[in-house]
Amino acid sequence: MMGPAHSLSGAAAWLGVGAAVSAAGHPMPWPVLLVGALICAGAALAPDLDHKAATISRAFGPVSHALCEIVDKLSYTVYKATRMKGDPRRSGGHRTLTHTWLWAVLIGAGTSVLAITGGRWAVLGILFVHMVLAIEGLLWRAARGSSSAVLVWLLAGTSAWILADILDQPGNGSDWLFTAPGQEYLWLGLPIVLGALMHDLGDALTVSGCPILWPIPIGRRRWYPIGPPKAMRFRAGDWVELKVLMPAFMVIGGLGCVVALNIN
């Protein structure tokens, strides 16, 4: 799928989680719902860091371009080292390592560890990166072009600072879900895992499928492209994505927000 659909799916997924925990009698504080939805929207773009033309590869200028090259080479190396006889030969790492459940879990866990060990500046960095990606994804056309990059970074930096201050207030959610001393912001890894998995599930709906289950072998393939029957798949940017899925994500996200906030 394209960037906007990925970001919308991530935001909708976190809002759906908010609705579920609210229905179970453990509602999220509204700052956690908001910040989680934005982080999840940004994280839903992150698996495409293995593709030089993806939104994330240009989001941070030369830094993200260089990181994209590294991740692509790493993904390709892992693919070659672990492929089985049924896996085809390929020349790049796109839709391999970063499009798996294991990558999603490791990145989410790493983020949580960074959040609880790195202090406020680590939290601000995590928020800033995902605010930039959320803006790039949700405001795709408005955020395109080199002239708008600085404005996106300024907006993301300001938003990260304000949201961190709000979360730090008692009862606003810095210790949501994990309440022991020293575990503030441990939950930040959860929307990152969810966003990455939503990206993978979205790509699984396209014609190429997605090797979400790696490294679990399926038949003679370790990089088996999971997806629905081919007749039900579509090409990225096709009308199904633009006219069906994106409106559906908006509706699901809106309903999830209403339930999560207990709006009557």
C-alpha positions in Angstrom: 0.0 0.0 0.0 1.0 3.7 -0.3 2.1 5.9 2.6 -1.3 7.5 3.4 -3.1 4.2 3.6 -0.4 2.7 5.8 -0.6 5.7 8.2 -4.3 5.7 8.4 -4.4 1.9 9.1 -1.9 2.5 11.9 -3.9 5.3 13.5 -7.1 3.3 13.1 -5.6 0.2 14.7 -4.4 2.1 17.9 -7.8 3.9 18.2 -9.4 0.4 17.9 -7.1 -0.8 20.7 -8.3 2.2 22.8 -11.9 1.3 22.2 -11.2 -2.3 23.2 -9.5 -1.5 26.5 -12.2 1.1 27.2 -14.9 -1.5 26.7 -13.0 -3.9 29.0 -13.1 -1.3 31.7 -9.6 0.1 31.5 -9.8 3.2 29.4 -6.7 5.0 28.1 -6.0 8.5 29.2 -6.7 10.8 26.2 -3.1 11.8 25.8 -2.1 8.1 25.5 -4.9 7.6 22.9 -3.7 10.6 20.9 0.1 10.0 21.1 -0.3 6.3 20.5 -2.4 6.9 17.4 0.2 9.4 16.0 3.1 7.1 16.8 1.3 4.1 15.3 0.6 6.2 12.2 4.3 7.0 11.9 5.5 3.5 12.7 3.2 2.2 9.9 5.6 3.8 7.4 8.8 2.5 9.0 9.1 -1.0 7.4 9.7 0.7 4.1 13.0 1.9 5.3 14.4 -0.8 3.0 13.2 1.2 -0.1 14.9 4.3 -1.4 11.8 5.7 -2.9 9.6 5.3 0.2 8.3 8.3 2.2 10.5 7.4 5.2 13.7 7.4 3.1 13.3 11.2 2.4 11.7 12.2 5.7 15.0 13.1 7.4 17.0 14.1 4.4 20.5 12.6 3.9 20.3 10.8 7.3 17.3 8.7 6.3 18.7 8.2 2.8 21.9 6.7 4.2 20.0 4.6 6.7 17.8 3.3 3.9 20.9 2.1 2.0 22.2 0.4 5.2 18.8 -1.3 5.9 18.4 -2.4 2.3 21.8 -4.1 2.3 21.2 -5.7 5.7 17.9 -7.0 4.6 19.3 -8.4 1.4 22.2 -10.1 3.3 19.7 -11.7 5.7 17.6 -12.8 2.8 20.5 -14.5 1.0 21.7 -16.2 4.2 18.4 -17.6 5.2 16.6 -18.3 1.9 15.5 -21.9 1.2 15.3 -23.7 -2.1 11.8 -22.5 -2.9 12.6 -18.8 -2.3 13.4 -16.9 -5.5 16.7 -15.1 -6.1 16.4 -11.3 -5.9 18.6 -8.3 -6.2 17.5 -6.1 -3.2 16.1 -6.3 0.3 12.7 -4.6 -0.1 9.8 -6.5 1.6 12.1 -8.9 3.4 13.5 -8.4 6.9 11.7 -5.2 7.8 8.4 -6.7 6.8 8.3 -9.5 9.4 6.8 -9.9 12.8 10.2 -10.5 14.3 11.5 -7.1 13.1 8.3 -5.4 14.5 8.8 -7.0 17.9 12.5 -6.2 18.1 12.1 -2.5 17.0 9.2 -2.1 19.5 11.2 -3.7 22.3 14.2 -1.6 21.5 12.1 1.5 21.6 10.7 0.6 25.0 14.2 0.0 26.4 15.4 3.3 25.0 12.4 5.1 26.5 12.9 3.9 30.0 16.7 4.1 30.0 17.4 7.3 28.0 15.3 9.7 30.0 13.4 12.7 28.7 15.5 13.3 25.6 15.1 9.8 24.4 11.3 10.1 24.8 11.4 13.4 22.9 13.5 11.8 20.1 11.1 8.9 19.8 8.1 11.2 19.6 9.9 13.6 17.2 10.7 10.8 14.7 7.2 9.4 14.7 5.6 12.8 14.6 7.5 13.5 11.4 6.5 10.2 9.9 2.9 10.7 11.0 2.8 14.2 9.3 4.4 12.8 6.2 1.9 10.0 6.0 -1.3 11.6 7.0 -0.7 14.9 5.2 1.1 13.2 2.3 0.6 15.8 -0.4 0.9 18.8 1.8 4.2 17.6 3.3 5.9 16.7 0.0 8.8 18.7 -1.4 12.1 19.8 0.1 10.7 23.3 0.8 8.3 21.9 3.3 10.7 19.6 5.1 11.9 22.2 7.7 8.2 23.1 8.4 7.4 19.4 9.0 10.4 19.1 11.4 9.4 22.2 13.3 5.8 21.1 13.6 7.0 17.6 14.7 9.5 19.0 17.2 6.9 21.4 18.7 4.3 18.7 18.9 6.7 16.2 20.6 7.7 18.8 23.2 4.1 19.7 24.0 2.9 16.1 24.1 5.7 15.0 26.3 4.8 17.8 28.8 1.2 16.7 28.7 2.0 13.0 29.3 4.3 13.9 32.2 1.4 15.4 34.1 0.0 13.1 36.8 -2.7 10.8 35.5 -2.0 11.7 31.8 -0.4 8.4 30.9 3.4 8.4 31.1 2.9 5.3 33.4 0.0 3.8 31.5 -0.2 0.0 31.6 3.3 -0.2 33.3 3.0 1.4 36.7 6.1 0.3 38.6 8.7 3.0 39.3 11.1 3.5 36.4 8.7 2.0 33.9 7.3 5.4 32.6 7.0 5.3 28.8 7.6 1.6 28.6 4.4 1.4 26.6 5.8 3.5 23.8 7.0 0.3 22.1 3.4 -1.0 21.7 2.1 1.4 19.0 5.4 0.9 17.2 4.9 -2.9 17.1 1.3 -2.5 16.1 2.1 0.1 13.4 4.8 -2.2 11.8 2.4 -5.1 11.8 -0.4 -3.1 10.2 2.1 -2.1 7.5 2.9 -5.8 6.9 -0.8 -6.8 6.8 -1.5 -3.9 4.4 1.3 -5.1 2.0 0.0 -8.7 2.3 -3.2 -7.5 0.6 -1.2 -6.4 -2.5 -0.2 -8.6 -5.4 3.3 -9.3 -4.0 2.2 -10.4 -0.6 4.4 -10.0 2.5 6.7 -12.5 4.3 5.3 -11.6 7.7 6.0 -15.0 9.3 9.7 -15.2 8.6 11.7 -17.0 9.9 9.1 -19.7 10.2 9.4 -22.0 7.1 6.3 -22.7 5.0 6.8 -25.6 2.6 10.1 -25.1 0.8 10.2 -21.4 1.5 11.3 -19.3 4.5 10.2 -16.0 2.9 6.7 -17.1 2.0 4.6 -14.1 0.8 1.5 -14.3 3.0 -1.7 -12.9 1.5 -5.3 -13.6 0.5 -6.1 -15.5 -2.7 -4.6 -13.7 -5.7 -8.1 -12.8 -7.0 -8.6 -10.7 -3.9 -5.3 -8.8 -4.1 -4.7 -5.3 -5.6 -1.8 -3.2 -6.7 -0.5 -0.4 -4.5 -2.3 2.8 -5.2 -5.2 1.0 -6.9 -8.8 2.1 -6.5 -9.4 -0.5 -3.9 -6.9 1.2 -1.6 -8.1 4.7 -2.4 -11.8 4.2 -2.5 -12.4 1.4 -0.1 -9.6 0.8 2.4 -8.8 4.5 3.2 -12.4 5.5 3.9 -12.8 2.3 5.9 -9.8 3.2 8.0 -11.2 6.7 8.6 -14.5 5.3 9.7 -13.0 2.6 12.0 -10.6 5.1 13.5 -13.5 7.6 14.2 -15.7 4.9 15.8 -12.7 3.7 17.8 -12.1 7.2 19.1 -15.7 7.7 20.1 -15.8 4.5 22.1 -12.3 5.0 23.6 -13.3 8.5 24.9 -16.8 7.3 25.9 -18.4 10.1 23.8 -22.2 9.9 24.0 
